């Protein structure tokens, strides 16, 4: 079966500059790629032809070491003929942002600094946490504070070095929770704040290093979240209904993200989320581990026209302590700092907003081109098959490609970060549910010029 055609450049067309009237020029001239033509806007190309994109592909590549089977559906954006190339710049979090967001998020007068890394701060935090214990009947909150935060304070207290510099103000502090002679590197700049939102206690964490910036808000509860569902929900099947429908949860998340000042991002994925927790099983106090689907993880990304950032584990995983080591006393290869992609994740459960993750927020700098013309599908597939064949020749790892999706990818080139149309090839490494949290592309091809953005 064939899809509606899209306009594509002839392989024989001479090089034309990728530029619209008054737009910044972006050079995508890659002469070694299939077709050999520079990307241009559809309106600038009077010799455009139509090329059909199939709905499914079914073939195999037999290599010297393994076989790669392509048995895939081809997924396109709703308006896949309308694609803008967008240049972005990274926005860092600074000291002033910490107080700005704390004032915006927490109930007035409720928040305090939680940086238990000096004797003074440890004593202060211990007193504040004990005040919370004395004033609450919430057993889950009591458990979190008694078995988590108070124990953590005691742990930090045992490692005090006497030269801590945290002064109690809301700012990024360089945290070293272990003695200087410990075989652990210095942590990223960090600030942690505890306060209430509508009377419920939350922690707000800021952390950054040379390349990553992270703001994380979470309710003080004893839980961990595992994503289990796909974008099409039916939570009634589980018997553990969230009080909110998917639409209501998405509205809550969207309103909250807009309140924080990120209204330029759109919802690109919603997933069922399972809460893991312990329950008291019997009179002896023995605990039983349980899991229930209780809410939704809602992800935000950039969307222009019919294109949005494509959901992968690289874009949308929750990283704890991601790339947190920013200085090295020894071997710089001791840990790799990953430049993470921009995303916002909001977890909504029975009580509303439970978690908010904001990683590496970006700023739109310019629309480099509108209606960029795509490399014809056959030439793109030729480039993809060349990479896959090379992999099958070199590695003993057979797999099946189950989905090929066209969306936005991030290209970093010549000091610029751009959203470009990208073909994603997803394999079956993580099971049948292709919308699962760990969906990982085995290949990413720039849809403008056929260049490889990623191959594992």
Secondary structure, DSSP 8 states (H G I E B T S, - for coil): -B---EEE--TT--------TT--------TTSTT-----BGGG-TT-EEE--BSEEEEEEE-SS-EEEEEEEEE--TTTT---EEEEEE----HHHHHHHHHHHS-TT--EE----SHHHHHHHHHHHHHHHHT---HHHHHHIIIIIHHHHHHHHTT--S-----SSSS-EE---S-TTSS-----EEEEEEEEETTEEEEEEEEE-SS-EEEEEEES-S-EEEE---SS--GGGGT---SS-HHHHHHHHHHHHHHTT-TT-EEEEEEEEEEEEEEE-STT--EEEEEEEEEEEEEEE-EETTEEB---HHHH---SSTT-----SS-GGGS-------EEEEEEETTEEEEEEEES-EEEEEEEESSB-B--HHHHHHHHHHHHHHHHHH----EEEEEEEEEEEEEEETTEEEEEEEEEEEESTT-S-TTSTT--EEEEEETTT--EEEE-
